[in-house]
Amino acid sequence: MSDPLALLPFALAAGGGRLNGIGSASLVAAGVTLLQRAAPLVRALSGRQSCILLPLGPAFLTALAASDGHEALVIDPNATHREIGAQLARHDVGAVFTVDASASAVPPNMPCVLLDELPAHARLRLDGVYRTVDLGTHRGLRLEGSRDVEGRADVCLVSSDLDGRLTGVHTHRQLLNEMRVVTSRFAIGAADVLTIALPCGEWPCGLIVTGATLRAGGSAHVCAIPLDAGARETTIVVADTAALGAWVDAIAASPLSLAPPALRHVLVVGPQPAPRLRAHFEHYLRCVVAPWTGGAP
């Protein structure tokens, strides 16, 4: 039998980290339990892709685990209903993992799993009928394997444009390798607290740095934009220029004008701030603001 930690979700669970305050092992166990307790979902996914119509966060990790190691199509939940429908129609999707706010974008004849109530419950929509699946009484995960396993070469996650052309193909092996590179470069450990604020379309970068943190046993917090100016324990920030600017403005407007005292890395994804703006950020953050240069910086 192959090493279970060669599959991305199990590798993240084995690290013992926390995502938005929930243990990564609990989130992955919820995905495994969902498959054990929802036979219609297993049948719907048999031999087909899953679809993850979610922002990066706890539900994303559960959906990844429930995809059972098979290829999952990632669609931006901020896309229009027409765009979402077009992508689903061009791929062999058996079921969609999403939340109630996005469920109306999923065709009514397609099985849909709503993950609003993690890690306790999920709701399965099948032929217009909703069924609640209890995820909170499982026995947890027993994970044994090598933390340094190379990772399976199978495709894990894909994304595409409206014409069905693939815009990103990510294997378990590639993602795990990029997470190792990030962990090493930034010396991420169990004491680290990652705060990340990115548009949904930047999920590959977000997943890599979040996964690196979880594998190291640290805590990751995917937050709304702008960032929380009171995130005092943060050691690493990953954001785009807009989110970072709003956060710095909040810090500058606060009475104490203090950045998180343990902050040591600030990484900007996408278009970079102008030199003058970067200097403004660094003045208030008391930390060098560096670009995120691709999958693994």
N, C-alpha and C positions, 0 to 999 in steps of 0.2 A: 504494500500500500504506500502511496506517495506521502510525503511529509505534509500534514495539514497546514503548516505554516507557510507553505508555498502558495497558498491562496491569500490574496491581499486582506480580506476582512479578518481572517483568523490570525494573520501576522499582527494586525493592529490590535486585536483583542488580547493577544498574548503579552503585549507591552505593559498592560495594566494602567494605561493613561485614562484621562477623563475628558469627555467632550461636552461642553456646555453643562458641566456639573454631573454628568451621568457616566458611569464607568463604561469604557469601550467594550469590555467583555459582556456587560449586560445588554448593550445595544446589538452586538453580534448574536448573542444568545436569543434575543427577541426575534431576529430574522430566521434563525434555525428553527425555533419553536413554531413560528408562523407556518413554515413548510410542513412541520410534523402534524399540525392541527387543522390544516386547511387543504384537504385532498383535492378539491376543485382547482385550487391555485396551482398545485403541482401538475395536475393534468393540463392546465392551460399553458404552462411554461414548458412542457415537455418538448424538447427539440426546437424550441423557439427562443427568441431574445426576450429579455425583460426590458422595460423602459423605466428610467428614473426621472420623473418630472418633479424635481425638488431642488431647492438651494442646498449648498453644502451645509451640513449640520448633522445632528443625531439621527434624523430620519434617513438621511443619505446613507449612513453606515449600516443601518438596519436593512435598507433596501438592497444594498450591495451584498450583504450576507444572505438575504432571501433569494438573490439571483443564483445562488448555489454554484458559484464558480463559472457560470456561463456568461456569454457576452451580454452586456447591458448597454442600451442606447440611452445617452443622457440628453435631455431636452431642457432648454432654459424655461423655467416656469413663467418668466415674464414675456415670453413670446405670445403672439395673438392666437386665438383659437384656430384660425385658419392655418397659421404656420405650424401649430402643434399637430393638427389633423393631417396636414400634408406630410409631415415627417413620419407619423405613425403609419400612414397609408403606404409609404415607400419601404417600410421595413417589416420584417416578419416578427412582429411583437405579439407575445402571448398574453401579457398582463402589464399594467402600469402601476408603479408605486408613486403615490403623490399624497397631498393633503386635501382637506375638504375645500379649501379656497380655490384649488385648481381642478377639482374633479369634473366640473362642467365642461372643461376642454377635452375630456376623454370621451370618445364615442360611446353611447350607452350600451352597445353590444360587446364592448371590450371589457374583460375582467379588470377590476381596479381595486387597489389596496390603499386605504387611507390610514396614514401613520401619524395622526394628530395627537394620539394619547399614549405615545411611547414613554417608558418601556412596558407599560402595563397592558395595553390593549391595541388591537388593530381592527379596522372594519373592512370586510371584503364585500365589494359590490359585484354581484353576478346576476345578469339578466334583470337588472333593475331592483334586485332584492339585496338588502344589506344584512350582513351577519357579523356579529362581534366575535373576535377571536381573542381569548384570554392568553396573554403572553407572560403574565407575572408569576406563574406558579411552576416555572420550569426548574430543572435542577442545576442550571448553569452549564458552563463549558469546562471540559477537561482537555486542555491543550498540551500536547507533548510533541516536541519537535525541535529542530535547530533554528535558533534565532538568525543564523547566518545562511539559511537555505536560499538558493538562488532565485527561486520563484518559478512558477509554471510559465511556459512560453505561450499559453493560450491567451486569446484576447479577453480582456477584462471589461473595458469601457470603450465606447465609441461615441462620436458625435458626427452630425452631418448637416448639410445645408438643405434648403427647401427643395432642391432638385434631387435629393437623395445621395449626393456625392459626399463621401466620407471626408470630414475635415480634421478628424483626430482619431487615431487608433492607439490604444494603450493596453499593453499586456501586464499581467501580474508581475512578471519578471522586470519589465522596464520601470514600472512604478515603484517597486520595492528597491530597485537599484538607485533610483533618483532620490528616494527617501533616505537611503544610507548616505548618499553624497551630501545631502542637506544636513543630516545629523552630524556628520563629521566636520563639515565646513564651519558650522555655527556652534559646535560643541554643545548640542542640545542634550539635556539630561532630565532626570526625574523632577528636579526642582524648577524647571522652566515653566513659564506660563505664557502661552501664545495668545495674542489678540489679533483677530483677522477680520477685515472688513473689505470685501471685494464685490463687484457686480457678479451676478450669477454666471455670466459667460466666462469668467476667469476661474471656473471650477478646477481645471487641471492643476494650476499653480496652488490654489487653495488646498486641494486634496494632498498634494505632495508635502507641503510644509506642515499641514495638520497631521498627516500620517506619520511624518518624521517625529513629531512631538509625541504622539500617542505611542509609537513603538519604543520611544525612550522612557515611557512612564510619566511623561509630563501632562500638563493640563492645557487644553485648547479651548478657546472661546470664540465661536463665530458669532459676530454681533451685527446689529443693524448699522447702517450708515446714518449719521456719523458715529464714530467710536465713542464709547463711554469715557468721559473725562475723568471719572473716578476709578478707573481700572488700575488701582495702586500697586497690584502685585505683578503686573505685566513685565516680562523680560524681553519679549520679542513682539514686534508689531509688523504685520504685513497688510498693506492697504494700497489703494490707488491715491492719486494726488488729491482728488476731491475729498475723500474721506479723511485723509491725513490732515488736509488744510482745515477742515471743520473741527477736527480734534484739537489741533494746535490753537485755533481761535478760542475754543472753550477753555483750554488751559490758560491762555494769555488773559482771558477775561475773569478768571477765578481770583479770589483775594490773595491766595498764596502763590499763584503762577508756578506750580510745581508739576513736573513730569513724574511718572512713576520712578521711584528711586532706584529700582533694580533694572531699569530699561537699558539694554545693551546693543540691540540690533533693531533698526528700522528699515524695512525693505519696501520699495515702491514698485508696484506692478503697472505696466502700461506706460503712457506718456509721462515723462519725468517733469518735475517742477523746474521752472527757470532758476538759474543760479541765485538770483536775489531771493526768490521764494524759498529755495532750499536753505539758504543761510538763515532765513526767518524761522523755518522749522527747526533747524539745528540749535538755534539760540534757545528756544523754549524746551526742546526735548533733551538738550544737553547730550546729544548722541549724533553720530554721523548717519545721515540719511543716504542709503545706497540703493541702486536699481536692482530689481529682480531680473536677471538676464536669462529668461527661458525656463525650461522645465526644472533643471537643477542648476542653481546659480554657481 
